[in-house]
Amino acid sequence: MLFVQSCYTAIFASKVPFSMRLVVPLLLLVVLAAASLYPPATPPWTQGREADPQYLIQEVMLYREADSLRPVLRLPFRATVFKLDQQGPWTRVRTPAGDEGFVYGAVLSNTWVRVSKAQKLLYLYKGGALEATFSADFGYNPVADKEQRGTTAVRDHWRTPEGTFFVLDRNSQSQFYKAFLLNYPTIEDARRGLRRGLISQRDYDAILAAEKSFRRPPMNTPLGGMIEIHGKGTGAGVNWTQGCVAVRNADMDRLWTYIHVGTPVVIEP
């Protein structure tokens, strides 16, 4: 904002022709509007703790040195660590609890996905850096959050859910070209469903247990399931899916090289 004020002061205090005084502010507004479409983003698993956070794409052992002789502790799938440096195939890391050591191989990632329903876009990030942007299609009702299973009789509930998810599975043989299965419903969805009387306590407990162990939640409850990011999108931001996010096949091919099981996905209104 200070930058804009300085520009205005410089323009109107100078000898710039009156016609240009009207054009320049309009150009500034265009630049600011474009910048707002790509705001700085923070990876959802960092919680603002420190630089270069990573998450584990598989369960691994943390070793005291860059060898396999002195194990410190076992780190679970999707645990957060902070990358300190690289020594050949070994990466020195620190856990949020302060334990330091080495993990072996390509087991770390900082890739994540942000989806904007309002902008009809899918953003691919590496840490806080935007790698690519893709046009996306959404559910039949693109505005509301998903609360329960939709049907051909009640298409209003074919909605794309909002919240923080992760990729449960990759399907290279999908009927929609290729697909990433998300862990919907989450515990937040289950709490709302239990409160509204949509699911039983048994359903709630099963969803809670799945989330705690990073397993596939029940997808046959009244909350619905099988929410994916998949191909066969139009590239025009059309609302036609049953709650999934659809991108063009060529875009799906590019995403396929970045996204793996465990990748976080944030879906915003």
N, C-alpha and C positions, 0 to 999 in steps of 0.2 A: 504493500500500500504506500509505503514511503517512496518507493521507486516511482509510482504513478504520480504522486504529488510533485516530486522533483521534476518530472517530465512536463507536467502542466505549467509549473512555474517558469521553466526554461522557454517553453513555447510562447507564452503570453507576455513574457518580459522582453522577448527578442523582437527583431524586425521581420519575422516570418510573415509572408503574405496572409491576409485574412482567410482566403480560401483554403490554404494549407493548414491553418489553425483548426479547421473543422475536420480535415482528413486525418491528421495525426492522432487525435484522441480516439477516433473510430478504429484505427489500426491497433492502438494499444488495447482496446477492449477485445478485439478479435484474438490477439496474442494471449491475453489473460484467460479468455474463455477456452482456448485450445489447451492451455496448460492445465486447467482444472479437470480436463478429461483424463489426465495421466498423473494423478497425485502421487507423491512419494508413498511407498508401501512398506509396511513392516511385516516380516514373516510371522504367521500366526502362532508359531510354537516358541517364539523368543521371549515374550513377556517383557521386552525392553531391558534384558539383563546385561548383555555385553556384545561386542562386535564378533562377527564371523560365527554365528551359531549354525549348527548342523543337526540333522536328525539321522538316526540309524535306520537303514532299510532292511536290516535283519538283526537277529540276536547275535551278539558277539562277546568275546572275552576281552577284558581290559588287562594289559600286561604292564608290569613295572618298567621294563626296558623293551627295546626294539628286538625282541626275540620271543620265543614261545615257552620260556622256562619258568617265569615267575608271575603267575596270574594274580591279579588284584581282586577283580570281581566280574560278574557276568552282567552285561548291559542288555536290557530288553529291547525288542523291536520298537521303533519309533521314540526311543529315549532321546532327549536333547543332550548334546555335548557341545563344547566350544573348541574349535580347531585352533591349535597353537602353532604347529609347523609340520613339515613333511620330511621324512627321512626314507627315501626310496619307497617301497610299498607300505611302509609303516607311517601312520599319522599320530602325532602326539596330541592328546585331547585333555580337556578338563571337564568333569561333570559339574552340574549345578551345586552338588554337595562339597566340591573342592577336591575330589579324587583326581589325580593326574596319572597318565600312563599312555600306552600305545595300543592302537587297534590296527589290525592287518587287512589290507585289501581295499577294494572299492565298496565300502560299506556305509559311506556317509553321503548325504545329499543336502542341498539347500534349495532345491527346486520346489516351487509351489504354484498354485493356480488361484487366481481371483476372478470371479464371474460377477458381472453387473447385469441384473435383469433390466434395470432402467435404461442402460446404455446399449443393451443387447450385444455385449462384448465379452470375450474371454481373454484374460491377460495371463501370460506365462512369465514367471519371475525366477531369477536365480538370486536368492537373498533379497535385497532391496532393489535390485536392478531389473528393469523391465526388458525381457528378451523378445517378446513378440505379442501381437494383439490379433485376435481373430473375431470375425462376426459370428454370432451364435443365434440359434433358434431356441424357443422355450416352450413351456407347457401351454395348454389351451387357455388357461387363465394365467396371464403373465404377471399380474399385479400382486395377488394375495400369496401368502405363505402356505405351504402344503400342510394340511391338518389330518387328512384321512384319504383312504383309497378312492380313486375316481373310477367311474364306469361309463359305458356308452350312454347310459340313461342319465347320469349326473356328471357331465363333462367338466363342470365348474371345478371339481376336485382334481382334475388333471393339472396340478400346479407344480412348479419347480420349487423344491424346498429351499429355505434360507438357513444359513448357519455355517459352522465349520465342520467339515467332513474329511475323510481320507480315502484314498483308493484302496479298495479291498481286493480287486482282481482285475486282470487284463484279459480281454476276450478278442482274439484275432479272427474268430470265425463268427462274429456277430451278424445277425440279420441286417444290422445297420452298419455294415462294413467292418468297423472295429469299435471296441467299447471299453471304457473304464467304469467298473462298478463301484459306487460310493456306499458308505456305511450308513445310509438312511434306513430306518429311523434311528436317531441318536437318543441319548438319555433325556435331552431337553424335549424332544418330540414325545417320548414316552411319558414324561411328567405331565405334559399338557393333555395327552390322550387319557391318562388315568384320571386326571382332575375333571375332565369332561365326560367321563364314563364311557369312552370309546373302547378302552382295553381293560383287561382284567389285571389283578395284582400279579398273577402268574406271567402274563405277557410282559408286564413292566419289569419283573425280576429277571426274565430271560434277556430282555434288551440291555438291562444294567450289567448283567454278567458278561454279555458279549462285548460291550464297550470297554469294560475293565481289562479284558484279555485281548483286545484288538481282534476279535473274531466277527464273523458275519452275524448281524442281528436277525431275529425272525422277520421275514418279509411277507408273511401270510396273515398278519393281523389287520384289523380295520384301519391301521395307519398307512398301509400300503408298503411298497418297497420297489426294488429293482430300478432305482434311480441311477442313471448312467450319464457319462459324457460320451457321446457316440458320433459316428459319421452320418452321411447322407443328409447333412444340413443344406439349406438353400443358399446360405451366405447373404440372405436378405433380411434377417431378423424376424422371421415368420413364427407365429405361435401355433404350432401344430402337434407337438409331442405330448405324451401322456405324463409329462413332468420331467423328462430328461433334458439335457443340454445337447444340442446337435450342432456340429460344425461340418464344413465341407470335407470331403474325403482327403483332398490334398493337405488340408490343415491337420486332419487327424493323423496323417502320416508323419508330419513334423512333430506333433505332440507325442507320438508314439516313441520317438527317440529320446524324449526327456522324462516322461512320466512313468513311474514304476509303482509297484505295490507299496503303499505307505505314504505316497505323496499327498500333502495337505491340499484341500480344496475349500476355498471360502466363497460362498454364494451370498451376494448382497441383494437387497431389494432393488 
